[in-house]
Amino acid sequence: MNKHGRRAASWCAIGAVILMTGPIVAAEQMVPVTIRMRAQADSEILAEAASIPDKRVRRETVIGLLKDIAASSQGEILAILQRAEQTGDAAQVRSLWVANVIGARVSPQVLARLQLRDDVARITVEQEVGLDVLPAEMASPGGEILPASLTCGIDLIDADRVWDEFGITGQNVIVAVIDTGCCITHPDLAGQVWINPDEIPNNGFDDDHNGFVDDVYGWDFEHHINDVNDSVGHGTHVTGTIAGDGTNGQQTGVAPGLSFMTLKFSNSLSGEQSVWDAMQYGLDNGADVINGSLGWSYLHSPDRATWRLVCENTMAAGVVLVYAGGGLGCFNPPWDITTPGDVPDVITVGVTDCSDTVASFTSCGPVTWQDVEPYNDWPYPPGKMKPSVVAPGVDTLSTSFDCDGYVSMSGSSMATPHVSGTVALMLAANPTLDQASVWDILRMTCLDLGDPGEDNRSGAGRVDAYAAVQAALAADGGRVTLTVESLCPGAGTAVLTAGNVQPGAQVAFAYSMKNGSTRVPGCPGVYSDLRNAQLAGFAVADGSGRAVLEGYAPAQACDHVMVQAVDVTGCRTSHVMLLR
């Protein structure tokens, strides 16, 4: 192991001793710590829950198991910390059930007491790192913007073909963006903002009883408030690559039909637990994908064991995790990939330019866990291949935190949201997919770069959104596709085309002016997503699996009437599309 590996391994082992004997803090000061409890969810029971086919039931079951373990084991430690808060010896106490961890700022005296407890597995001192955890070069103003133009990254991965040919834009998918916040009023982003459906804005109450007051758009986990505004710019740029819809002229987003949840882990960039807190929030509040354009270098001694536990428990619940691989180059294997991109099953993203040249700064694999307790796997050599995939991230144009324009940035921070947006398109095409099946499809459909086969510079290759969505549609659970052509804003013929159905299948086309739920006759347990859905007509799928219905649409239907295709033979539905 080289010097960086020794430093990372030794800090976790002796950090608490250094804290007690060295001059890191004065006696009257408090330090940020994470307290990992010895009790953890039984791995076999957790794996059984993770195999539940229904993703909603799977998520609820895994969350229930994790919450039960935390509730049954954290009580005494929390009581100690709450008493210490009253005497000024503790502050900012946070319970984390996703990995059975407690975070707090504590005095040396309280720390010494906690270190003696048998129910504590490990206590780690957190470090405030700074902008190093954001692998991006900031930033240059965007050039002249052409009307409705695509960024080169969107064009390269063929995301626009997915929208045009399948009508899939990320509908009904929630992506949690853990970053520096977001300018949610930017015209390109305002229509895609996730809104907590059970929270009443600005009434001072935790209406949905999730532990957060007025968390309408997400949460700031550094300052513990509901203000998700971005004062750095990194988060707004990342979010634009995931979800920007081109309202102001530049189409920056891979999946402009999704909803993004803004989870702000810092602007001054505090400790690792703020990211774990954000991951837990996303898991508990319905995120399907978590994007993390961030990472801790081993020089900063990340708590790798807890990172892996948090990630694996989150993936067990069915959430797909996509993290940046970093920008440290290929100089020091196996220590170049940052944490948590080094977690084995996380989808880790490296960088190309728009000519499919791998960027010189992108971090290379492999990674090893041979000296990280309790895992001690993936010995090096050969280690675990990383990154998983690469994506465009050089001179990427995206939304600016001036809340109006665009700006260019480079880094794995910019490549990562291209992949998260692609995953959102895949989940919109096939909601049954999870971390493992998403990865299987990505590695099968990527464009191989460099020498043939997977490697530790470009992974499985450059992501191809169109090919990935095609494969997702073909897999078990793939949805019916729907595209709409109309003469809006005028009156005239509307053409509705359903796809991804069996030849000869009967397809019903329904319409309504409101979202809701209508039972599909002859399909037990299957519902249209329209309220009081009315039948526009039927069509039979041709030999290519496409069914087409043409009909007259009055001008007043534009931007008001929603349509949906229902495969009544296979009892499957499409997304809802607005007539426009």
N, C-alpha and C positions, 0 to 999 in steps of 0.2 A: 504494500500500500504506500502511496506517495505521501508527501507532507500534507496535502489538502485532505486526504482521506483520514490521516491520523488526527488532524485538527477537528474534523467533524465528529469523529468517533469519541475523542477524549473529552470534548466539551460537555456532551450529554452525561458522561460518566462522572465528571468531577466538578461540573459547573456549580453545584450547590455548595461543595466544600470551598471552592474559591470565594463564593459569595460570603461565606462565614468568616474566612480568614484573611482575605485580601482587601484591597482598598477600592473595590468596585463601587460601593455606596457607603455613605456615612451612616452611623447607627440610627439617626433619627429619620432617615429617608426610607421610602418604600420602593420596592422593585416589582416589575411585572413578572408573574410566574404562571405556568400552567401546571396543574396538579392532575396527573393521570391516575385514575383509580385502578386498583388491582382487578376488581370485578369487571368482566366484559361479557358480552352476549356469547352464548354457546355457538361455536362455529357451525356445528352440524345443524342446529335448529335454524340458524340464520340462513344457511344454504338451502334448507328445505323451504323456508319462506320465500327466498329469492327465486325459486323455481315455480311459483304460483303463476299460471298463465294469464290471469286477469291482472293487468298492471295496476289498476286502482286498488284491488284487494291486496296485491303484493306490497304496494307502498304502505298501505295502512297497517299491514301485518308487521313489516320490518320496523316501521316507526314505533309501533306498540311494543315490540320486543326491546328496542333500544331505550325507550322511555322507562319501561319497567325496571331495567337494570340500573339506570341512573337513579330512579326514585328510591330504590331499595338499598343503595349503597352510598349515596352522597350526603345523607342527612346529617351525620355527625360533623363532617368537615364543614358543611354550610353553616351549622350552628356555631362552630368555632369562629368562622370568618364573620358571621353576623355580629357576634359579641365583640370581635376585634374592630369592626367598623364603628361601634359605639365609643370605643376608646381612641379612635384615630390610628389604629394599627393595621387597618385593612381598608381597601376601597375598590370600587369597580368589580364587585364579585359577580361572576357570570357562570351559570351552570350550562354545560354542554352535554346533551344526551347522545348526540350522534357518535361520540367516541368515549363517553363517560369521563369527561374532563371538566375541571373547574378552573376558571381563570380568575385572577385577582391581582391587585397590588398589595403587597404585605410588607410588614416590618421584618427585620432579621430575627426578632424574637419569635414572631408567629411562624416564620419559615422554619426555624429550628424545631419548634413543637410539631409541626406537620411532618417533618422528616422522620420523626420517631414512630410514626403510625404504621401499623401492619397493613392497613387497608389502602395505603398509597403505594402505587408501583414506582412512580418516578415524579420528580419535580424538576421542571426546566425553566431556566431564566430566559425570558424573551428579550430579543434585541430589537431596537428601533433602527431599521436599515436605511431608509430613505429611498430615493428614486431608483436605486439599483434593482429593485424588484420589478420594475416596469421595463421590459426589454424592447425599448423603442427609442429612436432618435427623434427629438423634437426640434422643430417642425418648420416647414416652409409654407408660405401662402400658396393656395392653389392658383393655377394659371387661368387663362380665359376659359370660361365654362360654355360649352356648346349646348343648345337646348336638348333636353332629354337624352344626353349622351351617357353611355355606360362607362364605368371605370374599366381599366384594362383587366383587373382581376375578375370582375363579374363576367366580362366577355371571355376570358381565358378558360374559366371553369364551366362555361356554358349554362350559367344559372338562368339566363334569359330564355333559353330554349325550354327549360322546365316550366317557366311561367306560360310561355306561348303555346306549347304543345300539350301540356297536361293541365293547365289551369291551376297549378300548385305553386303557392307563394309562401307557404308556411302557416296556413290557416290552422287555428286551434292549437298551436304550439306555443309554449311559454319558454323563453330563454332568459335565464338569470345571468346578468352581466355583473361580475364582481370586479369593481374597478374604482376609479376616482370620482364616480358620480356621472351624471349626464345632464346636458341641457335638454330637458324633455319638452321645451317649447320650440325647439328648432322645427321649422316647417316640414322638414323631411322625416322627422321622428315623432311629431306630436300625435299622429294618428295611430301609432303602434305602441303607445305607452300602456304597460300593464296597470290595471286599476284593481285594487283589492275590492272584490265585490261585496264583502261583508263589513267594510269599514266606512263609517260616516265621517266625511272630512271635517277636521278642525273643531270637533266637539269635545276634545280633551278626554275621551274615553277609549278604552280598548274594546271596541264593539264586538270583534270576533274572538276575543279571549285568547289571542295567540301570543300574548306577552308584550305587544308593542302598541303604543298609543298613536292613533292617527297615521298608521303606516299605509297610506293610500297608494303610493307609487313604489314603495320599497323602504329601505332603511339605511341610515348612516351608522355603521358599526364601530367607528372610531369615537364619535362624539355622542353616540346613543340618542340620536334625535331622528326626526322623520325628514329632514332636509337632505335631498339627494342631489342637489345642484353641484355641478362640476366647476372647480376653480383651477384645474390643472390643464384640462383639455384631452388627456389620454382616454378617459372613459367615453367621452362624447364621440371621439374618433372611432374607437372600437365598436361602439353601439351602431354608428352609422354604417359600418361595413356589414354588420349583421342585418340591420333592419331599415336603413334609409330608403325612402320610396321615390326620391327624385323630384319632389314637389318644387324645389328651388332650381331645378335644371340639371342636376348631376345624379345619375342613378348609382348610388354607392352600395346599396344593401343587397345581400344574396337572397334574403327571404323577407321581402317587404310586407308580407301578409301576417307575420307572426306578432306576438306581443312580447315586449322585453321588460323584465323586472330589474330595476336599478338597485343594486346592493353595493353601497359605498364602503370600502374597507378602510380607506384613509385618504387624506390629502397630504398630511405630514408623514404618513406611512408608518403606522405603529406595528404591533406584533402579529404573529401568525394566527393567533386565535381570532382576530377580527375577520380573517378569511374563513376560518372554520365556522364562526358564528353565522357568516353570510351563507355558507353552504347549507348549514342546518336550516336557516330561514327558507332558502329556496326549496329544499326538500319538503319542509313542513307546509309550504304554501303553494305547491302545485307546479314548480318548475319542471320542465321536461328535459332541458339541457342546461348545463352550467358552463359558461365561458369564463376562463381565467387567463387573461393576457398578462401574466405575472409569474414570478418564480424566484426562489431563494437560491443563490449560489451556495455551494458547500463552504465557501469562505465565511459565510454568515451563520454557519452551524444550525441549519434548520432541524427541527424536531421530526426527523424523517419517519420514525416509527408511528408517531401520532398522525402525521400527514397520511400515511398509508392506511391507517385504521379509519380515519375520517372518509377518505376516498372510497375505500372498499365497502364500507357500510352504506354510503350514499349510492354507489352503483348497485348494491344488493337490492335497494328499494326501487330500482328501475330508472334512475336518472342517468343521463349520459354526460360524462365529464370530458371536457376538452380544455387542455392547458398548453401554454406556450412552452417550447423547449429551451428558450433562452438565446442569447446572442454572444456566447463566449468562444465561438469558433471550435476548432478541432485540435486543440493544442495539448489536452491533458486527459485523455481517456483513462478510466471511465468516469471522470469527474466534471464533464462539461455541461451535461444536461442539468437544468435547475429543478428544484423541488417545488411543486409536486409533479412536474412533468416526468420525473424519474419513477413514479409509481407504476408498477408493471402494466396494469390493465388500463390506465388512463390513456386516452387518445392524445398524443403529444405531437406538437406541430413545429416543423422547421420552415425555412423560408426559401422561396424562389423569387426571381423577378418575372416580368411578364413575357420574357423570352424563354422561360423554363430553365434558366440557369440558376443553380443553387447558389444562394448568397454566401459570400466569403465569411460573413460574421455568424452564420447560423450555428448553433451548438450541435455537436455530433455525439453520437453514442459510442459504445454501449453504456449501460449502467449496471451497477452491481449492488446487491443487498447482502453480500456474504458476511458483513460485520455488523449488521443492524439487527439487534434483538427485537422481537423474538423470531424474526423471519429467517435470517441467515440463508438466503437462497440467491439464485442467479449469480453463481461464482464467476469471477473474472480471472483469466479469459474462459469462455468468450463473452460472458455477461448477457444482458437482455438488450435486444436491438431497440434503439431509439434514434431519431424520432419515429413516430408511427407513420406520418405522412408529411408532405410539404405542401405549401400553398403560397400564392402571391403575397408579398409583404415588403416590396421595395418601392419607394416613392408612391405609396398608396394614398389616393385622394379620398377623403371622407369628411364627414360633418365636423364643423368647428364649434368650439365652446363659446364663440361670439354669438351663438344661437341663430345664425343666419347663413353663414358662408361655408367654405370648405378649406381644408388644409391638408398638406402631404406629410406623411410620416413613414418611417421604415422600421422594420424589426419583426421579431416573431410575434409581438403584440398585434401587428397588423395582419399577419398570416393566420393567426388562430381564429379570428372571427369569420374568415372565409370558410373555415372548416365547420365552425358551429352553425353558421347559416346553412351550409350544405346538410348538416345533420337535421336541422329543423325542416328542410324540404323533404328529407327522407322520412321523418316521423309524420309529416303531413300526408305523405303518400302511404305510409304503413305505420299506424300508431302502436302496433304490437312490438316494434323493435326495441331492443335494449342495448346496453354497452357492448355486449359480446356480438350480437347480430349486426349492429352498426359497424363495428370494426371488421367483421367478416366481409361485409359488402364493400367497405371502403378499400380494403386491401385487394379485393378482387377487381375493382373498377378503376383504380388509380392508373395514371399514365406513368409507366416505369421510366425513370431517368438514370443516366449514367450506365454503369455496367448492368447487365441483365440480372434481375432479381432484387430482393430487398437488401438494404444495406444501412449502415449507420450514419450516412450523410443525408440521404433523401428518403429513408424509410421504405414504405411500399410504393412511393411515387407521389406525383402531384395529383391532388384531389380533382375529380371530374364529377361535378354536380349532376350533370345530365345522366351519365352512365350509372351513378349511384342511385338516383331516383328511379330509373328504369328497373334496376335490380330490386329495389325496395318494393316497387309495384308488383313485380313478378313473384316475390316471396309470399309465403302464407300470411294472410292478414292485409294484403295490399288493397287499397281503396279503389273505388270507381273514380275515374278522372272526369272532369267536366270543363269544357271551354265554351265561352259565349261570344258570339259575334252579333252586333246590332248596329243600327244606324243612329244610336243616341248621339246628340240630344234630340234628334228628330224622330218622327214615327217611321215605321217600315218593318221589313222582315227581320226577325231575330233567328239566328241559327244556334241551336244547342247541340253540342256533340259530347256524348259520353264515350269513354274508353276504358280499357282494362277489364272488359267483361267477356264471358265465353261467347263464341259465335252462336247465333241463334237465340241468345238470351233476350227476354223481354225487359225493356227498360222504361220505367215511368219517369216523366218529367213533372215535377211539382213546383208550385210557386206560392209565395206569400209576401206580405209586407213586414212581417215580424219574425224574429227568431223565436224558437220555442221547441215544442215536441209534439209530434203527431205519429201515432202508431201506424206501422206499415202493414196492411192487411195481408194475411197469409205468411207473415214472417214473425213468429213469436219472439218477443224481446228486442225487435228491431224498430227503431223510431227515426223518422225524419227529423231534421234539426229546424224545421219550420213550424210556426204556430198556425193551427187551422189550415194546414197545407191544402191547396187546391190542385187538381190534376190539369196540366196543360195538354198532355197527350202521351201516347205510347210510341215506341219504336223498337224494332228488332235488330239486334247486333248483326253486322255483316261478318264475313269470314275473317276480317282482321280484328274483330272484337270492338267495333265502333258502331254506335247507334246515334242517328241524327234526326232531330226534330226541327222543322221550320214552322214559323208562325208569325202572325202580325203582332207587333208591339207598339202601343200608342206612345206618344212623346211623354205623357205624364208618368209612364212606367220607369223612365230613366232615373237611375239613382234612388229608386224607391222599392222596386220589386226585386225580390231575391228568388233564385231558382236552385233546384237541387235535383240530381239524377238518382234514381233508385233502381238497382238491379233486382227486380222482383223474383227472378229465377234463382239467383244466388244469394238473395237477402243481404245485399251490401249497399251502401250509400256513398255518394260523393261528398265533397265539400259544398258548402253554400256559396254561390256566386251572385254578386249584385249585377243587375242588368244595367250596363253603362257603355 
